[in-house]
Structures are given as C-alpha cells and as structure tokens.
Amino acid sequence: MLDTRTRRTLAALILAGVLAPVQVIAHGDVAPQPINTDALPDVGEDWLTENPYRAEAAGEEVWRAAVRIGDSGFNQNCARCHGLGAVSGGLAPDLRFLEAEEYGDEWFAERFQHGYTQDGTTKMPAFGEILGQKAGWAIRTYIETRPEDDALESHAARLHVIRDDLMAGKGDAAAIREELLQVAGEVKTFSGAPIADSAVSRAAEALTDDPASFKHAAELLTLGLSAAQ
C-alpha cells in the first residue's frame, strides 16, 4: 500500500498529465530533459534576480503557462533528488518551503545556474546553460505554487459532493466553477505565494459548459482528494 506522501506526489503528477509508468522508472536518468518554453515571454540573456512569471507581474495567462511548463520540467529533471511533485524524501532540500520572495529567487537562480558541489562531489548539476533561464523560472513558478499538504482538508466534504455531482453530470457549470475558484483562492502554499496550483484550481479551469468537461473536472478533484487523505 502506498503511503500518504507517495499518494500525494503521484496524484500531483497525474494531474499534470506527465506521469506514466515508464516515467516513474526513468526518473533516475541523469541526462537533462529539454523543456519547451515557447509559450513563455522572453526574459533576456542576463539572469534576473526575481521570478518574472508570477501572476502579479506577468498576468494569469503567463503564470498558468509557467506552472504547466515548470511542472513537466521539474518532474523530468529535478524530482530524482527533490521528490516527485516537489515533495522531498529527505535526499535534498524540500524546495516547497523556499520563500516566494526575491531572496528566495536569488538562492534558486544561483543553484539552478551553477549547481552545487560539496567536498569535490557534485550534489546538484548546473542546469543554467543546458535548460536556460525561461525553463528555470518556469520550474521556480511550479515549485512555489505547491499547496500545503492539508490545504483541502477543511473543504473535503463539500468537494466530495461537488465531485459526485460532476461525475453524474449534474449542476450548473458556471456556478460550480465559481465555487471551486472560491475554494482555490483559500488554498495556501508552503512558500507564501499568493496563488496555489491545486487540484481545485485545475478542476475549475477544466470545467466548461461542455458536458464532457464535467467528468474531467471530477477526475481532477478525485485525484486531489485522494492525495489529501
């Protein structure tokens, strides 16, 4: 039986659509995996000291794109040491607790660019020249939007009802989406970032007037609620 930590991280990866059985086996690959950052605006050649893809600076559309790209990039390149879904198992620092402030950004940018060596041993490879600045800040955006472990606990009962209604194709999409967005707005992050990328926010984003979207949103909620148990 999977423990709580594993369920949460696996659910996070499934939510993003980046997890497949082969990928779990291949997470130990050393070669950096390329990241397509075409959807993100350019940030210049000189490395910045503050994350340019936060919603308050770049807008919600760019922020969402950065989260999705960073999600895939992190779980292909960083999860081997820092944990699936950014939940560290103790091998490396739990980056979810890195403050979503400029001083946290500076620490992240330094490590991402140059890596980390201790006593002649490379603890973290340098990704800066390989993956680039856009990929680095996308990964940073994903990490800082991780919700707290018990973020959905106080809403679980209501979310189960919503999930069941959606699975049955019941309810008004606009009203349900608005309620999900309200809940999503209350989800806190470890980093202090004002917006969390949670199962609830993804379910709200997926829900439209198309009846087919009801089941998809319900599945996202199911994964989030399962991870929260």
C-alpha positions in Angstrom: 0.0 0.0 0.0 1.3 3.5 -0.9 2.0 5.8 2.0 0.4 9.3 2.2 3.5 11.1 0.8 3.7 8.9 -2.2 -0.1 9.2 -3.0 0.2 12.9 -2.9 3.1 13.2 -5.2 1.8 10.6 -7.7 -1.6 12.4 -7.7 0.2 15.7 -8.4 1.9 14.2 -11.4 -1.2 12.5 -12.8 -3.0 15.9 -12.5 -0.4 17.4 -14.8 -0.5 14.6 -17.3 3.2 14.0 -17.1 3.2 10.7 -15.2 3.3 7.3 -17.0 4.6 4.0 -15.6 7.7 4.3 -17.8 8.5 7.8 -16.4 8.4 6.6 -12.9 11.0 4.0 -13.7 13.1 6.5 -15.7 13.2 9.3 -13.1 16.8 8.3 -12.2 18.0 9.4 -15.7 20.9 11.8 -15.3 20.8 13.5 -18.8 18.7 16.7 -18.5 15.5 16.6 -20.4 14.8 19.5 -22.7 11.9 21.9 -21.9 9.8 23.6 -24.5 9.3 27.2 -23.3 8.0 28.7 -26.5 4.7 29.7 -24.7 6.6 31.9 -22.3 7.7 35.5 -23.0 11.4 36.1 -23.3 13.3 37.5 -20.3 16.6 38.4 -21.9 20.0 36.8 -21.7 21.2 38.2 -18.3 19.8 36.2 -15.4 17.2 38.0 -13.3 17.1 38.1 -9.6 13.3 37.8 -9.3 10.8 35.4 -10.8 9.3 37.2 -13.9 6.4 34.7 -14.3 4.4 35.4 -11.1 0.8 36.3 -11.9 1.1 39.7 -10.3 3.9 40.6 -12.7 3.2 38.7 -15.8 -0.6 38.1 -15.7 -2.6 35.0 -15.0 -2.2 33.5 -18.5 1.6 33.6 -18.4 1.5 32.3 -14.9 -0.6 29.3 -15.8 1.7 28.5 -18.8 4.7 28.8 -16.5 3.2 26.4 -14.0 2.4 23.8 -16.6 5.8 24.0 -18.2 7.6 24.1 -14.9 5.6 21.1 -13.7 6.8 19.0 -16.6 10.4 20.4 -16.4 10.7 19.8 -12.6 9.3 16.3 -12.7 11.6 15.3 -15.5 14.8 16.9 -14.3 14.6 17.6 -10.6 12.3 15.0 -9.0 15.1 12.4 -8.8 16.6 14.3 -5.9 13.9 16.8 -4.8 11.0 14.4 -4.9 8.0 13.7 -7.1 5.7 16.7 -7.1 8.4 18.6 -5.2 7.8 16.6 -2.1 11.3 15.8 -0.9 12.0 12.5 0.7 15.0 13.9 2.6 17.7 13.4 0.0 17.7 17.1 -1.0 16.0 20.2 0.4 12.3 20.5 0.2 12.0 23.4 -2.2 8.4 24.0 -1.5 9.5 25.9 1.6 11.7 28.3 -0.4 10.0 31.7 0.1 8.3 33.3 -2.9 10.3 36.5 -2.5 13.3 38.0 -4.2 15.8 36.5 -1.7 14.3 33.0 -2.3 14.5 33.7 -6.1 18.2 34.6 -5.8 19.0 31.4 -4.0 17.1 29.3 -6.5 18.7 31.1 -9.6 22.2 30.6 -8.2 21.7 26.9 -7.6 19.8 26.3 -10.9 22.5 28.1 -12.9 25.7 26.8 -11.2 24.6 23.7 -9.3 26.2 22.8 -6.0 29.4 21.0 -5.1 30.5 19.9 -1.7 33.9 18.4 -0.8 34.6 17.8 -4.5 31.3 16.0 -5.1 28.6 17.4 -7.3 25.4 17.4 -5.3 23.4 19.2 -7.9 24.4 19.7 -11.6 24.3 23.1 -13.2 21.2 23.5 -15.4 21.5 27.1 -16.4 23.3 26.8 -19.7 21.6 23.5 -20.5 17.9 24.4 -19.9 18.0 28.2 -19.9 16.6 31.0 -17.9 13.0 30.6 -19.1 12.9 27.0 -18.0 14.5 27.9 -14.7 11.8 30.4 -13.8 9.1 28.1 -15.0 10.3 25.4 -12.6 10.6 28.0 -9.9 6.9 29.1 -10.5 5.8 25.5 -10.3 7.7 24.8 -7.1 6.4 27.9 -5.3 2.7 27.2 -6.1 2.7 23.8 -4.4 -0.2 23.8 -1.9 0.2 22.8 1.7 -0.4 19.1 2.5 -3.6 19.7 4.3 -4.8 22.5 2.1 -8.1 20.8 1.1 -8.9 19.2 4.5 -11.5 21.8 5.6 -13.2 21.7 2.2 -13.1 18.0 1.7 -16.7 17.2 2.5 -18.1 19.8 0.1 -15.6 18.9 -2.6 -16.7 15.3 -2.4 -20.3 16.4 -3.0 -19.2 18.6 -6.0 -17.2 15.8 -7.4 -20.1 13.4 -7.2 -22.4 15.9 -8.9 -19.9 16.5 -11.6 -19.4 12.8 -12.2 -23.2 12.4 -12.5 -23.3 15.4 -14.9 -25.4 17.5 -12.5 -25.3 21.2 -11.8 -24.6 24.5 -13.4 -21.1 24.7 -14.8 -20.7 28.4 -14.1 -21.9 28.2 -10.6 -19.8 25.2 -9.7 -16.8 26.8 -11.3 -17.2 29.9 -9.3 -17.5 27.9 -6.1 -14.3 25.9 -7.0 -12.5 29.2 -7.7 -13.5 30.5 -4.2 -12.1 27.3 -2.6 -9.0 27.5 -4.7 -8.4 31.1 -3.5 -8.2 29.8 0.1 -5.6 27.2 -0.6 -2.3 28.2 0.9 1.2 27.4 -0.3 4.3 26.4 1.6 6.2 29.2 0.0 3.8 32.0 0.8 3.0 32.6 -2.8 -0.5 34.1 -3.0 -1.8 31.7 -5.6 -1.7 27.9 -5.3 -1.8 25.5 -8.2 -4.1 22.9 -6.7 -6.5 20.1 -7.8 -9.3 22.5 -7.2 -7.9 25.3 -9.4 -7.3 22.8 -12.1 -10.8 21.4 -11.9 -12.2 24.9 -12.1 -10.1 25.6 -15.1 -11.2 22.4 -16.8 -14.9 22.9 -16.2 -16.9 24.5 -19.1 -20.4 24.2 -20.4 -19.4 21.1 -22.4 -20.8 18.1 -20.6 -17.6 16.2 -21.3 -15.7 18.6 -19.1 -17.8 17.6 -16.0 -16.1 14.2 -15.9 -12.7 15.6 -16.4 -13.1 18.1 -13.6 -14.5 15.3 -11.4 -11.4 13.2 -12.0 -9.1 16.1 -11.1 -11.0 16.5 -7.9 -10.8 12.8 -7.2 -7.1 12.8 -7.5 -6.7 15.9 -5.3 -9.0 14.5 -2.6 -7.2 11.1 -2.7 -3.8 12.8 -2.3 -5.2 14.8 0.7 -6.2 11.7 2.6 
